[in-house]
Amino acid sequence: MSFGVYVHVPFCKSKCPYCDFYSVFMRDAEIKEKYTDALVSEIRAFAKYFTPGNDTEHRFIKEAPDSIYFGGGTPSLLEPIRIREIMKALDDTFGRERDREVTLEANPGTVDRDLLKGMRAMGVNRLSLGVQSFDDEILKKLGRTHRTVDSIRAFEDARAAGFKNISIDLIFGIEGQTREIWEESLKKALELEPEHISLYSLEFMEGTVFTRRLQEGKMKETDPEEDRAMYERAVELLKEAGYEHYEISNFAKPSYESRHNLKYWNLDDYAGFGPGAHSYMTDETTGQGQRYYHLPDLEAYLKKPSKVEMMEPNGYADDMTEFTITALRLSRGIDKIEFCERFGQDFWEFYGDLAHLQFKSFMDTGHAWESEEGIGLTLKGFNVSNQILSIFV
């Protein structure tokens, strides 16, 4: 079975006030070299889990990864030579899948055509641009260091550098962002014709600057009805433009779905490297999912990059629950036969009659659907997905 690889790059030039992902201020250029060395060390140490006859507690037998994702932080702060070192370690350790997806997240203000050409030469073939908005006032409110002109230039430079698979991230539900401002950002994104677009409603995450401002009364949340109206308008515009709404927040032109993120939603295997990174790998000895993670601590990681914190193995009930929660984010929903073949149990036999009745109540209101083959959520259901998913927790 193939798997995915996630490489966390925790460096940022500044911390966005809404972001709760682990990141640190990039102090100097030397830290990037030390961090690359640490990543390479961790990747090579992980090889022991794939070695036949190893004396480790766990063993994974996998094909070469078919997706590699550099996330952050701001991975575009690394030079192509650093990406090459990391990619070589991955290839040496796990082998190389010829038709693989290699994604790099990038802040539009940190890239130029030469850097992007270098990244493309290192095997990166998918770019995820953190545009967030095409309105400069909204970008300032979000604490972004780039402006609209930077986003457009970065996109054009990426095309010139040979990228044929580009994703754009946009945020809505921001204080002061009207429907007109939001729709204008959507239209500017569509004019660029990216292969993939991700839309996220602004969330006030614990420990962020925005959440502190909210608690102090210095910020307001967008009215839920207004937030949902923005979302539904986006869905309408993107579908009209030929994008498939394949996951709650994600839209793609045909065959350009994010291969890597689909691994999370399908509960497929992935190995994470770097501080704060998580892994989910199936133990070939027990057949159970095994989770590993690194503490979000750069200094500790640099001292001992191969040290992981191991969580309890996922039981089959845990796997079934996690699969259900993530797979119902997908427009296609859950295939009942696939569920039974994967977990050896009928879907509703596992969840019980009460859960089925609760789900049917959402079907009656047009929020969900069920057929002989599967179950899923409608667009209306995506708007209240947390309520529906709580049935299965």
ABEGO torsion letter per residue (X at the ends): XBBBBBBBBABBABBBAABABBBBBBABAAAAAAAAAAAAAAAAAAAAAABBGBABABBBBBBBBABBBBBOEBAAABBAAAAAAAAAAAAAAAEBBABBBBBBBBBAAABBAAAAAAAAAAGBABBBBBAGBABAAAAAAAGBABBAAAAAAAAAAAAAAGBABBBBBBBBGBBGBBAAAAAAAAAAAAAAGBABBBBBBBBBBBGBAAAAAAAAGABBBBBAAAAAAAAAAAAAAAAAAGBBBABAABBBBBGABBAAAAAAAAGBBBBBBEBGBBBBBBBAAAGBBBBBBBBBBAAAAAABAABBBBBBBBBAAAAAAAAAAAAAABAAEBBAAAAAAAAGBBAAAAAEAAAAAAAAAAAAAGABBBBAABBBBBAAAAAAAAAAAAAAX
